[in-house]
Amino acid sequence: MPLLKTARMVIQHCSRSFYVLFITTLIPSVALSENICVDQYCLEARLALTTQEQEKGLQGVAHLADNEGMLFVFNPPRPVCMWMKDVPIDLEVVFFDENGRLMAVRQMKAQTENTHCAPSKVAWALEVNPGWFEKKRLTKGAKLQFN
């Protein structure tokens, strides 16, 4: 009897594993998000971790709520330039150094291929609605934090 019980457990485990594998192949890429703050102001940021996610960015996104953005993660930190090809909304991009300190804010117009570059190596770039940082009076040196 214990052998039969063990066999059932193995079959159940394999069935669950197959189901999880099957579901993950149907959904090839689920956008991860993280609650982040810059000083005391928080928002929900979609994460762009891979080169593919970073190249796509917010292409095709027609609206961002006031408390939404996209955080590009660069590990190791490196020189970064952003552009707005196929992005239908204006955005601002904010560059952070390896210590999470705000280095620069750049305004970006929808559907353009102009490059917007960081002044030096970047660990994170955050895209948000235009004016988000100005409305909150966040300036150079503000600190990026993860909750």
SVG drawing of the C-alpha trace seen along z (x, -y; Angstrom):
<svg xmlns="http://www.w3.org/2000/svg" viewBox="-4 -72 34 74">
<polyline fill="none" stroke="black" stroke-width="0.4" points="0.0,0.0 2.7,-2.6 4.2,-2.1 0.8,-2.9 0.4,-6.0 3.9,-7.1 3.1,-6.5 0.0,-8.7 1.9,-11.5 4.5,-11.4 1.8,-11.5 0.0,-14.4 3.3,-16.3 4.2,-15.7 0.7,-16.8 1.0,-20.0 4.5,-20.6 3.2,-20.0 0.3,-22.4 2.6,-25.1 5.0,-24.5 2.0,-24.5 0.6,-27.8 4.0,-29.5 4.5,-28.7 1.1,-30.2 2.1,-33.4 5.7,-33.9 6.3,-37.2 4.5,-38.5 5.4,-42.0 6.9,-42.2 6.3,-45.3 7.7,-46.8 6.5,-49.4 9.3,-52.1 9.7,-55.5 11.8,-58.5 12.2,-60.2 8.7,-60.0 6.8,-59.7 5.9,-56.2 4.6,-54.6 4.1,-51.2 6.8,-50.6 6.8,-47.9 10.3,-46.3 12.4,-46.1 15.1,-43.7 16.1,-42.0 17.4,-43.5 14.2,-42.5 12.0,-44.2 14.2,-47.3 14.0,-47.5 10.2,-47.3 9.8,-49.6 6.4,-51.3 5.9,-50.9 2.2,-50.7 1.2,-51.9 -1.5,-54.6 -1.9,-55.7 0.0,-55.7 -1.8,-56.5 -0.2,-59.2 1.3,-56.5 2.7,-54.3 6.0,-54.1 8.6,-51.7 11.9,-51.1 14.8,-50.0 17.4,-48.1 21.0,-48.1 23.4,-45.7 26.2,-46.5 25.7,-50.3 26.5,-51.7 26.0,-54.6 22.3,-54.8 20.3,-56.6 16.6,-56.3 14.2,-57.0 10.5,-57.1 10.1,-55.0 6.5,-53.6 5.7,-55.1 2.4,-57.0 2.6,-59.2 5.0,-61.9 7.2,-60.8 10.0,-61.9 13.0,-59.7 14.9,-60.1 18.4,-58.6 19.7,-57.2 23.3,-56.3 24.5,-53.1 23.7,-54.6 20.1,-55.3 20.7,-59.1 18.8,-61.1 21.3,-62.4 19.1,-63.9 15.6,-64.3 14.9,-64.4 11.6,-65.2 10.7,-62.9 8.1,-63.5 6.0,-60.7 6.8,-58.9 10.3,-60.4 13.7,-58.8 15.7,-61.5 18.1,-60.1 18.0,-61.2 21.2,-60.3 22.3,-60.1 25.3,-62.3 27.2,-59.2 26.8,-55.5 23.3,-54.6 22.0,-51.8 18.3,-52.7 16.2,-54.7 12.6,-55.5 10.0,-56.6 6.9,-58.4 4.3,-60.9 5.8,-64.3 6.1,-66.7 5.9,-63.9 9.2,-64.9 8.6,-68.7 5.2,-68.4 6.8,-66.7 9.7,-69.1 12.2,-66.2 15.6,-67.3 19.1,-66.1 20.2,-63.9 16.7,-62.5 16.9,-58.9 15.4,-55.9 14.1,-53.3 12.6,-49.9 9.7,-48.8"/>
</svg>
